[in-house]
Amino acid sequence: MRPTVRFLSDELIDRIVDEAREVLCELGVEIRNKRAVEILASHGARVDEAKGRVYIPGQLIDRALATVPSSFQLFDVHGNLACDYRGYNVHFAPGSAAINILDYETEELRKPTTRDFIAFSKIMCNLKFIQATSTAFIPADVPQKISDSYRLFLSLLYCEKPVVTGAFTKESFWVMKDMQVAVRGDEKELAEKPLTIFSCCPTSPLKWSDTTCENLLDCASYRIPVEFIAMPLSGFMAPVTMVGTLVQHTAETLSGVVIGQLASPGTPMLYGGSPAIFDVRYETTPMGAVETEMIDCAYNEIGKRLSMPTQAYIAFSDSKLLDAQAGLETAMGATLAALSGINSVSGPGMLDFESAQSLEKLVLDNEICGMVLRLVKGISPKEDFPAMPIFHELLHEKHLLISKHTRKYLREEIYFPGITIDRANRSRWKEEGAKQLKKRAHEEVKRLIREYQPTVLATEKVRGIISLMEREAKKNGMDHLPERSE
């Protein structure tokens, strides 16, 4: 039996959804994109041009929910199935768009570079329990105008996994789309085998910017999956109560579903977000707070009630270093996410309120993901009945270390972590150097980079995405891209 956790009753979910629908109909949503407003108006939404607000009636919400897919799949660069977002399937991806990286040697934050992103991508290739990669942090050695496309470019060159990404400008989308088409071969194949998920973030409270709307509409045009990342802050930019925050989150997310589905019915979507409580003592938004994690799990239940696959920014920490707090918050979030059945979990590697990535934390988090994925497999009999033969063997042999039953089910039943997790006894731990977590994780980082095997993406496809990136760089004042050799 798969273990699960729930925070909301069906009756409470339905009440939250009803309240969110009323908010969209009576208070509306501010939309700064002309094309989105025209689409909504053409389908019967009331528009107040003076206020810049659109009032979405219930029938448009129903129409959108009727066409949004209840599941979809993501494929790697070779077209192999990588993630299946349905039911209670759980897939992990690193947190995205950090502006800093935690330097191992100095334990200080610094601005990332191309070299850091390549190292990250090489590590991601061999992290078994993190099934998708992401445009994890923003290299500071390229102009900001090309940072979105550049991160996707490096991801496709150095890692074969599908990518969770996004664009901060309208213009970035097009070269990012063209890179994906270059990998797939044509737009039809890209639509049939999606390679990326684009984050689309409404602004709390109840607002869509021009750029975010345009990204959503462009993704819908090419059937590129999107994840909605509504970010209400409890007690600051949203009601202080969890239920009140969930009403707002639901309204903001449903507004995006309506825009995207009216533009292109059937566009794959994740019902996601990155809400948080607001800690008035420090004026911070703690993503590792238990209440934040409860809100994530609860809106996941709302998404499932609406027959949509789900996403959450969860399973990371607000700590500044790879310490006990980092492990505590990440493990708690990952466990709750998996038990809740959040389909796409964005978080591994992240620290400091979503602002920093750590390569050492990334490999630790991979082990956490492995443990929680084992947890949700649950407990089931494996030739355990009748039990008497096994116990006869135990009493006769005095152990079961090499029994047929043990050898058959050992690896299936027990998760064995790598060197990042210490399970040696104290004497052996001392004999092997008494290495603490930070050092063990760093050694694993170095091993994964050392043993990296280059992608086998076809040469013409590699040339195609390099050509696209070089052209984009020159348009933005760069004579050449940063050196990529190690």
C-alpha positions as CSV (number, residue, x, y, z in Angstrom):
1,M,0.0,0.0,0.0
2,R,1.3,3.5,-0.9
3,P,1.4,5.7,2.2
4,T,-0.2,9.1,1.7
5,V,-1.0,12.3,3.6
6,R,-3.9,14.7,3.3
7,F,-4.6,18.1,4.8
8,L,-8.0,19.0,3.3
9,S,-11.3,17.2,3.1
10,D,-13.1,17.1,-0.3
11,E,-15.8,19.4,1.1
12,L,-13.2,22.0,2.2
13,I,-11.5,21.8,-1.2
14,D,-14.8,22.4,-3.0
15,R,-15.5,25.4,-0.8
16,I,-12.1,26.9,-1.5
17,V,-12.6,26.4,-5.2
18,D,-16.0,28.0,-5.1
19,E,-14.7,31.0,-3.2
20,A,-11.8,31.4,-5.8
21,R,-14.3,31.2,-8.6
22,E,-16.3,34.0,-7.0
23,V,-13.2,36.1,-6.6
24,L,-12.4,35.8,-10.3
25,C,-16.0,36.6,-11.3
26,E,-16.6,39.5,-8.8
27,L,-13.1,41.0,-8.2
28,G,-11.4,39.9,-11.4
29,V,-7.7,39.8,-12.2
30,E,-5.4,42.5,-13.5
31,I,-4.0,41.6,-16.9
32,R,-1.4,43.8,-18.6
33,N,-1.2,41.8,-21.9
34,K,-3.4,43.0,-24.7
35,R,-3.5,39.6,-26.5
36,A,-4.6,37.8,-23.3
37,V,-7.3,40.4,-22.7
38,E,-8.6,40.1,-26.2
39,I,-8.8,36.3,-26.0
40,L,-10.7,36.5,-22.7
41,A,-13.0,39.2,-24.0
42,S,-13.7,37.2,-27.2
43,H,-15.0,34.3,-25.0
44,G,-17.3,36.4,-22.9
45,A,-15.2,37.7,-20.1
46,R,-16.1,41.3,-18.9
47,V,-13.2,43.8,-19.3
48,D,-12.8,47.0,-17.4
49,E,-10.2,48.9,-19.5
50,A,-10.0,51.8,-17.0
51,K,-8.9,49.4,-14.2
52,G,-7.1,47.0,-16.4
53,R,-9.1,44.2,-14.9
54,V,-10.8,41.2,-16.5
55,Y,-13.7,39.4,-14.8
56,I,-13.8,35.7,-15.5
57,P,-17.2,34.0,-15.3
58,G,-17.6,30.5,-14.1
59,Q,-18.4,29.0,-17.5
60,L,-15.0,30.0,-18.8
61,I,-13.4,28.3,-15.8
62,D,-15.4,25.2,-16.5
63,R,-14.5,25.3,-20.2
64,A,-10.8,25.6,-19.4
65,L,-10.9,22.8,-16.8
66,A,-12.6,20.5,-19.4
67,T,-9.7,20.8,-21.9
68,V,-6.7,20.9,-19.6
69,P,-4.9,17.5,-19.7
70,S,-5.2,15.4,-16.5
71,S,-1.6,14.2,-17.2
72,F,1.3,14.6,-19.5
73,Q,4.8,13.2,-20.1
74,L,8.2,14.7,-20.4
75,F,11.0,13.3,-22.6
76,D,14.8,13.5,-22.6
77,V,16.9,14.9,-25.4
78,H,16.8,11.6,-27.2
79,G,13.1,11.3,-27.0
80,N,13.0,8.7,-24.2
81,L,10.3,8.9,-21.5
82,A,11.7,10.6,-18.4
83,C,8.8,11.9,-16.3
84,D,5.1,10.8,-16.2
85,Y,3.1,13.4,-14.4
86,R,0.0,11.5,-13.5
87,G,-1.8,10.2,-10.3
88,Y,0.6,10.1,-7.4
89,N,3.8,9.8,-9.4
90,V,6.6,11.9,-7.9
91,H,9.5,13.4,-9.9
92,F,12.2,15.7,-8.6
93,A,13.9,18.6,-10.2
94,P,16.4,21.1,-8.8
95,G,15.2,24.5,-7.8
96,S,15.6,27.1,-10.5
97,A,16.9,30.6,-11.3
98,A,19.1,31.1,-8.2
99,I,21.3,34.2,-8.4
100,N,24.1,32.8,-6.2
101,I,26.0,29.6,-5.7
102,L,27.5,28.5,-2.4
103,D,31.3,28.2,-2.8
104,Y,32.7,25.1,-1.2
105,E,36.1,26.5,-0.3
106,T,35.0,29.8,1.2
107,E,31.5,28.8,2.4
108,E,30.4,32.2,1.0
109,L,27.9,33.0,-1.6
110,R,29.2,34.3,-5.0
111,K,27.9,34.9,-8.5
112,P,27.8,31.8,-10.6
113,T,29.7,31.4,-13.9
114,T,29.5,29.2,-17.0
115,R,31.9,26.9,-15.4
116,D,29.6,26.4,-12.4
117,F,26.6,25.7,-14.6
118,I,28.6,23.1,-16.6
119,A,29.7,21.4,-13.4
120,F,26.1,21.4,-12.2
121,S,24.9,19.9,-15.4
122,K,27.5,17.2,-15.3
123,I,26.5,16.3,-11.8
124,M,22.8,16.2,-12.7
125,C,23.4,13.6,-15.4
126,N,24.2,11.0,-12.8
127,L,21.8,11.9,-10.0
128,K,19.4,8.9,-10.3
129,F,16.6,10.2,-8.1
130,I,16.3,13.7,-9.6
131,Q,14.6,12.9,-12.9
132,A,14.6,16.4,-14.5
133,T,17.2,19.1,-14.6
134,S,16.6,22.8,-14.4
135,T,18.0,26.2,-15.4
136,A,19.2,26.2,-11.8
137,F,21.1,29.4,-11.5
138,I,22.0,32.5,-13.6
139,P,25.6,32.7,-14.9
140,A,26.9,36.2,-14.3
141,D,29.4,36.0,-17.2
142,V,26.8,36.6,-19.9
143,P,24.5,39.6,-20.4
144,Q,21.2,39.4,-18.5
145,K,19.2,39.6,-21.8
146,I,20.5,36.2,-22.9
147,S,20.7,34.5,-19.5
148,D,17.4,32.6,-20.0
149,S,18.4,31.1,-23.3
150,Y,22.0,30.6,-22.2
151,R,21.0,28.4,-19.3
152,L,18.8,26.3,-21.5
153,F,21.6,26.1,-24.0
154,L,24.1,24.7,-21.4
155,S,21.5,22.3,-20.1
156,L,20.8,20.8,-23.5
157,L,24.6,20.5,-24.3
158,Y,25.7,18.9,-21.0
159,C,22.7,17.0,-19.6
160,E,20.3,14.7,-21.4
161,K,17.4,15.1,-18.9
162,P,14.4,17.2,-19.6
163,V,14.6,20.8,-18.3
164,V,12.4,22.9,-16.0
165,T,13.0,26.4,-17.2
166,G,11.4,29.8,-18.0
167,A,11.9,33.2,-19.5
168,F,12.1,36.6,-17.9
169,T,11.6,38.4,-21.3
170,K,9.3,38.0,-24.3
171,E,12.2,37.7,-26.7
172,S,14.0,34.9,-24.8
173,F,11.1,32.5,-25.6
174,W,11.8,32.3,-29.3
175,V,15.4,31.2,-29.2
176,M,14.6,28.8,-26.4
177,K,11.8,27.3,-28.5
178,D,14.1,27.1,-31.5
179,M,16.7,25.2,-29.5
180,Q,14.1,22.6,-28.5
181,V,13.0,22.3,-32.1
182,A,16.6,21.8,-33.1
183,V,16.9,18.9,-30.6
184,R,13.6,17.3,-31.6
185,G,13.8,17.9,-35.4
186,D,10.5,19.8,-35.9
187,E,7.7,21.5,-34.0
188,K,5.3,18.5,-34.4
189,E,7.8,16.2,-32.7
190,L,8.4,18.7,-29.9
191,A,4.6,18.9,-29.2
192,E,4.4,15.1,-29.2
193,K,7.5,14.7,-27.0
194,P,7.9,17.8,-24.8
195,L,11.4,18.5,-23.6
196,T,10.9,21.4,-21.2
197,I,8.4,22.9,-18.7
198,F,8.2,26.7,-18.6
199,S,7.4,28.4,-15.4
200,C,4.7,31.1,-15.7
201,C,4.3,33.3,-12.6
202,P,1.3,35.4,-11.8
203,T,2.0,38.3,-9.5
204,S,0.1,38.4,-6.1
205,P,-2.4,39.6,-5.6
206,L,-4.4,38.6,-8.8
207,K,-2.2,40.1,-11.5
208,W,-0.6,38.9,-14.7
209,S,2.3,41.0,-16.2
210,D,2.7,41.6,-19.9
211,T,5.8,39.4,-20.2
212,T,4.5,36.4,-18.2
213,C,1.2,36.4,-20.1
214,E,3.1,36.5,-23.4
215,N,5.3,33.6,-22.3
216,L,2.1,31.6,-21.4
217,L,0.5,32.3,-24.7
218,D,3.6,31.5,-26.7
219,C,4.0,28.2,-24.9
220,A,0.4,27.3,-25.5
221,S,0.9,28.0,-29.2
222,Y,3.6,25.3,-29.4
223,R,2.1,22.9,-26.8
224,I,5.1,23.5,-24.6
225,P,4.0,22.5,-21.0
226,V,3.8,25.2,-18.4
227,E,3.7,25.3,-14.6
228,F,1.9,28.0,-12.8
229,I,3.9,29.5,-10.0
230,A,1.5,31.6,-7.9
231,M,3.3,33.1,-4.9
232,P,0.8,34.5,-2.3
233,L,2.5,35.3,1.0
234,S,0.4,34.5,4.0
235,G,-0.1,37.6,6.2
236,F,1.5,40.0,3.7
237,M,0.3,39.7,0.1
238,A,-2.4,37.1,1.1
239,P,-4.6,36.3,4.0
240,V,-2.7,35.1,7.1
241,T,-4.7,31.9,7.3
242,M,-3.8,28.9,5.2
243,V,-7.4,28.6,3.9
244,G,-7.4,32.2,2.9
245,T,-4.0,31.8,1.1
246,L,-5.3,28.8,-0.7
247,V,-8.4,30.7,-1.9
248,Q,-6.0,33.3,-3.4
249,H,-3.6,30.7,-4.8
250,T,-6.5,28.9,-6.4
251,A,-7.9,32.1,-8.0
252,E,-4.5,33.1,-9.4
253,T,-3.7,29.6,-10.7
254,L,-7.2,29.2,-12.3
255,S,-6.8,32.5,-14.1
256,G,-3.7,31.2,-15.8
257,V,-5.4,27.9,-16.7
258,V,-8.2,29.9,-18.3
259,I,-5.9,32.1,-20.3
260,G,-3.8,29.2,-21.6
261,Q,-6.6,26.8,-22.4
262,L,-8.7,29.4,-24.2
263,A,-5.6,30.3,-26.3
264,S,-4.9,26.7,-27.1
265,P,-7.1,24.0,-25.6
266,G,-5.2,20.9,-24.5
267,T,-2.0,22.7,-23.6
268,P,-0.2,20.6,-20.9
269,M,-0.1,22.3,-17.5
270,L,1.0,21.8,-14.0
271,Y,-1.1,23.2,-11.1
272,G,1.9,24.6,-9.2
273,G,3.2,27.4,-7.1
274,S,5.7,28.8,-4.6
275,P,3.6,30.3,-1.8
276,A,5.1,31.0,1.6
277,I,4.2,32.3,5.0
278,F,5.6,35.7,5.9
279,D,7.8,35.8,9.0
280,V,7.1,39.3,10.4
281,R,10.0,39.0,12.8
282,Y,12.6,38.9,10.1
283,E,10.6,40.1,7.1
284,T,11.4,36.9,5.2
285,T,9.5,34.3,3.3
286,P,10.6,30.9,4.8
287,M,10.3,28.2,2.2
288,G,11.3,25.6,4.8
289,A,8.6,26.5,7.3
290,V,6.2,23.7,8.0
291,E,3.2,26.0,7.3
292,T,4.7,26.8,3.8
293,E,5.0,23.1,3.2
294,M,1.5,22.4,4.4
295,I,0.1,25.0,2.0
296,D,2.1,23.4,-0.9
297,C,0.6,20.0,-0.1
298,A,-2.9,21.4,0.3
299,Y,-3.0,23.2,-3.0
300,N,-1.7,19.9,-4.6
301,E,-4.9,18.3,-3.3
302,I,-6.9,21.1,-4.9
303,G,-5.1,20.6,-8.2
304,K,-5.8,16.8,-8.0
305,R,-9.4,17.5,-7.2
306,L,-9.5,19.6,-10.4
307,S,-8.0,16.7,-12.3
308,M,-4.7,18.4,-13.0
309,P,-1.1,17.2,-12.5
310,T,0.7,19.2,-9.8
311,Q,4.0,21.0,-9.0
312,A,5.5,22.7,-5.9
313,Y,8.6,24.6,-4.9
314,I,9.3,22.4,-1.8
315,A,12.2,20.3,-0.5
316,F,14.8,22.9,0.0
317,S,16.0,25.1,2.9
318,D,16.4,28.7,4.1
319,S,19.7,27.8,5.7
320,K,22.8,29.6,4.4
321,L,25.1,26.6,4.6
322,L,25.0,22.9,4.3
323,D,24.1,22.2,7.9
324,A,21.6,20.5,10.1
325,Q,18.9,23.0,9.3
326,A,19.4,22.4,5.5
327,G,19.0,18.7,6.0
328,L,16.0,19.0,8.3
329,E,14.0,21.4,6.1
330,T,14.8,19.6,2.9
331,A,14.0,16.2,4.2
332,M,10.7,17.3,5.8
333,G,9.6,19.0,2.6
334,A,10.6,16.1,0.3
335,T,8.8,13.6,2.6
336,L,5.6,15.6,2.7
337,A,5.7,16.2,-1.0
338,A,6.1,12.6,-1.8
339,L,3.4,11.5,0.6
340,S,1.1,14.1,-0.9
341,G,1.8,12.9,-4.4
342,I,3.1,16.2,-5.8
343,N,4.0,15.2,-9.4
344,S,6.8,17.7,-10.0
345,V,8.9,18.7,-6.9
346,S,11.2,21.7,-7.5
347,G,13.8,22.2,-4.8
348,P,16.9,20.0,-4.5
349,G,20.1,22.0,-4.2
350,M,18.5,25.2,-3.0
351,L,19.3,27.3,0.0
352,D,18.7,30.8,1.3
353,F,15.1,31.5,0.4
354,E,15.4,30.2,-3.2
355,S,18.3,32.5,-3.9
356,A,21.3,30.1,-3.9
357,Q,22.3,26.7,-5.2
358,S,24.9,24.4,-3.6
359,L,26.4,21.5,-5.6
360,E,27.2,19.7,-2.3
361,K,23.6,20.1,-1.1
362,L,22.4,18.8,-4.5
363,V,24.1,15.4,-4.1
364,L,22.9,15.2,-0.5
365,D,19.4,16.0,-1.7
366,N,19.6,13.3,-4.3
367,E,20.0,10.8,-1.4
368,I,17.0,12.4,0.4
369,C,15.0,11.9,-2.8
370,G,16.1,8.3,-3.0
371,M,14.9,7.7,0.5
372,V,11.5,9.3,0.1
373,L,10.9,7.5,-3.2
374,R,11.6,4.3,-1.3
375,L,9.2,5.4,1.4
376,V,6.3,5.9,-1.0
377,K,6.7,2.4,-2.5
378,G,5.3,1.3,0.8
379,I,5.4,-2.2,2.3
380,S,4.2,-5.3,0.4
381,P,4.8,-9.0,0.8
382,K,7.6,-10.6,-1.3
383,E,7.4,-14.3,-1.0
384,D,6.9,-13.8,2.8
385,F,4.0,-16.2,3.0
386,P,4.1,-18.9,4.2
387,A,6.6,-17.5,6.7
388,M,7.7,-20.9,8.2
389,P,10.3,-21.9,5.5
390,I,12.2,-18.7,6.0
391,F,12.3,-19.0,9.8
392,H,13.3,-22.7,9.6
393,E,16.3,-21.5,7.5
394,L,17.1,-18.8,10.0
395,L,17.1,-21.2,12.9
396,H,19.2,-23.7,11.0
397,E,21.7,-21.4,9.5
398,K,21.8,-18.8,12.4
399,H,21.5,-16.0,9.8
400,L,20.0,-15.1,6.5
401,L,22.8,-13.1,4.9
402,I,23.2,-15.4,1.9
403,S,19.8,-17.0,1.7
404,K,18.1,-17.1,-1.7
405,H,15.3,-14.9,-0.4
406,T,17.8,-12.2,0.9
407,R,19.8,-12.2,-2.3
408,K,16.6,-11.9,-4.4
409,Y,15.0,-9.0,-2.6
410,L,17.9,-7.2,-0.8
411,R,18.3,-4.3,-3.3
412,E,14.6,-4.1,-4.0
413,E,13.6,-3.9,-0.3
414,I,16.5,-1.8,1.1
415,Y,17.7,1.6,-0.2
416,F,21.5,1.8,0.1
417,P,22.7,5.5,-0.2
418,G,26.1,6.5,-1.5
419,I,29.1,8.0,0.3
420,T,27.3,11.3,1.2
421,I,25.3,9.5,3.8
422,D,27.5,8.0,6.6
423,R,26.4,4.5,7.8
424,A,29.8,3.2,9.0
425,N,30.4,2.4,12.7
426,R,32.6,4.9,14.5
427,S,35.8,3.0,14.3
428,R,35.5,2.5,10.5
429,W,34.5,6.1,10.1
430,K,37.7,7.2,11.9
431,E,39.8,4.8,9.9
432,E,38.4,6.3,6.7
433,G,39.3,9.8,7.7
434,A,36.5,10.9,10.0
435,K,35.0,12.9,7.1
436,Q,32.1,15.1,7.9
437,L,29.1,15.7,5.6
438,K,30.5,18.7,3.8
439,K,33.7,16.9,2.8
440,R,31.8,13.6,1.8
441,A,29.4,15.6,-0.4
442,H,32.3,17.5,-2.0
443,E,34.1,14.3,-2.8
444,E,30.9,13.0,-4.4
445,V,30.6,16.2,-6.5
446,K,34.2,15.7,-7.7
447,R,33.6,12.1,-8.5
448,L,30.5,12.8,-10.5
449,I,32.2,15.5,-12.5
450,R,35.3,13.3,-13.1
451,E,33.2,10.4,-14.3
452,Y,30.9,12.4,-16.5
453,Q,30.2,11.0,-19.9
454,P,29.6,13.6,-22.6
455,T,26.1,13.6,-24.2
456,V,25.7,11.6,-27.4
457,L,23.3,14.1,-28.9
458,A,23.7,14.1,-32.7
459,T,26.5,16.4,-34.0
460,E,24.2,18.3,-36.3
461,K,21.8,19.0,-33.4
462,V,24.7,20.2,-31.2
463,R,25.8,22.5,-34.0
464,G,22.3,23.8,-34.4
465,I,21.8,24.9,-30.8
466,I,25.4,26.3,-30.7
467,S,24.6,28.4,-33.8
468,L,21.4,29.6,-32.3
469,M,23.1,30.7,-29.1
470,E,26.0,32.3,-30.8
471,R,23.6,34.3,-33.0
472,E,21.6,35.4,-29.9
473,A,24.8,36.4,-28.1
474,K,26.0,38.6,-31.0
475,K,22.6,40.3,-31.1
476,N,23.2,41.3,-27.5
477,G,26.8,42.6,-27.9
478,M,28.9,39.6,-27.2
479,D,31.7,38.7,-29.7
480,H,31.9,35.2,-28.4
481,L,30.4,32.9,-25.7
482,P,32.3,32.2,-22.5
483,E,34.9,29.4,-22.7
484,R,33.3,26.0,-22.1
485,S,36.4,23.7,-21.9
486,E,37.2,22.2,-18.5
